[in-house]
Amino acid sequence: MFQNFRLSMAWLHTWFGLVLGFVLMAIFFFGALSVFDREIDRWAIPESRFAPQPMPSFDNLLKPIFADMQPGKADLDFVRDKVNGPLPERFDTVVTWGAYTTHRDPVLNIFAGYEVPNAKEPDVTVFSSRTIDPRTGVLFSDDQLKIGSGFFYPLHYSLNFHWMNLGYWIVGFSSLIMLAALVSGVVMHRKIFRELFTFRPKKSTQRSALDLHNLTGVVALPFHFFFAFTGLVIFAGIYFPIGHTQMKSLHDQHEVVEAQETGLPHDRAGVAAPVASVDAMVAEAQRRWAERGMAGEVGFLTLRHVGDANGYVSVYRAGTDRIALTGEGIHFKASTGELLREDPPSTVVASVNEFLTGLHLQHFRHWMLRWLYVLGGLAGCVCIATGFIFFVEKRKRQYAKEGSQNGRIVDAMAVTTVTGMLLATLGILIANRLLPASLPEGWPGRGDLEQYFFWGTWVAVMVHAFLRSAPVAQGKINPAWSEQCLALAVLAPVTVLLNWITTGDHLVKTISEGYWPVAGFDLAILVGGILAFIAARHLRRKGKGAPQDATDFADAEVQHG
Amino acid sequence: MVNVLLAAATVLCVLGFAWLALAMDVHWKQVRNDQPSASTAKVLRVLGGLSLFVSLVLCLFTAHATMASLVWVMLLAASALIVAFTFTWRPRLFSLLVIWVKATN
């Protein structure tokens, strides 16, 4: 089909990169934001703007809250068609209670799972989750959207497109293609070392876009590769769902055998039993971690078969001192507090898996590494965006000659996924600050409305990008680029201003108090706005200026096949 | 102490890449008007490689090896970008790094 390997790689890189680049752009950008998801949560929910808290006392604070919990309507909707007959009024058989926190969480996430009577299949569990203030036990309203961990983060791995789990599959396929794009990109790139440090903005747009594409692709190559790869590893269970399909019986049997080996009961005994002091068990777990010289904050606390003689309590530490996602779990008999098991050191294969997943999920405490991850993610965005620009620049003369409209489509989609995505992001933040705390009866929830604003903004800017794209067919710049940059430059300070007006947290206050989660996010938005302003001015000047000279087009074309 | 070590590792990473780049004719010419001699280029490459290596060692003193090596790999990316953009907009800054090399003509 092609004369040589390099040309076939170029074809693969160009066309798969173009189609899936639009998805990858969102994955990279919202992944970069997710590095600071908990901090963005605090920006979005002003009541949660306090310092991160350790796991609170179970006996005094958590236990009564758990005991009061019941699944809500949305939780029940998940299981409604999995039962014969109606659902009960109350769920009393607790499968599990759990509380989860990290070194960056002021608030605490708790969840409870209940057995569902008359279920069509065994093991159907209905879950309910809450967010609480761990200092007082006060519940946060379910309506308050955690924009970081509850919207941007799931957008990163599922596009928030949950119908038939299709979002996960699109993201997974894009990651796979990204690995192929990285390999084919390296194959195509003939001067990978000679031009490692090369960026020439004064040359033609085509040449400088390619420079930037190569630069951001190559210097962060290990990052790009490992994040695409580990992302696939993390969701391997979704992409190869054999455990719940072909090998279901083996999987279920394995659970039983494993329970026998570990001594942690798989099922309820059917005999009621009280829960002993969980705080004492947590203290004992921390003593054992300290003996092994490990940081001893509790990250995850879970009770199984609550209220039953077979009930047990598992305490996992927050592994902030390691990349690997470890917990060094210690398990106790719930009724007596007797030690049942300490997780043994991981096997080699398990350690590799823990390292790969931990590398991506970032439970470690290392702020510099976090920022470097953000840089890696943004480098990925620049790489993809310049790929789009190169695609259009390279073909624009030919398109103009043929009167083809293809360039307009690609360019408008590029506008939508670059500046448009940023505007949508500001859109949800602005909606978050402007919507009233309580909405009239019959309206959608506040959190839902914020999401509608996000998607609404994105659709609106997409329409704008397409409507303004006519000049692209003549080989000129789409004015939507500079207009949307200008919109960003205006809306970014507006967002920060709204945060000040609605919460009283202005930058002078947050910085002088050292409250970096909010100050940092405000600053990042402002820096984004300034960059957008510079870009807008630059684009405007370029739009007015004479057409570029074509001296180095040939060079770029040869290189890119 | 950890912050000092990380700062030093960052500086060494940038220096390392800058020296490696200066060993290439294209980038040398952005800084000086002459050509680097073969021996100078070799010295620059050794110096660059050594700096990157010392940077890794410094990182290893700051955290668990798995975390430290990850920090270093990401630092490589950040420093390469810094070096590339410095060559684009302020190449003369790097003349300080080769101040000890005498002009050849």
Interface residues (C-beta under 8 A of the other chain):
Chain A: R194 L196 F197 T198 F199 R200 P201 L215 T216 V219 A220 P222 F223 D321 R322 I323 A324 F355 L359 F364 H366 M368 L369 L372 Y373 L375 G376 A379
Chain B: L6 F17 A21 M24 V26 H27 A63 H64 T66 M67 L70 V71 V73 M74 L75 L76 A77 A78 A80 L81 V83 A84 F85 F87 T88
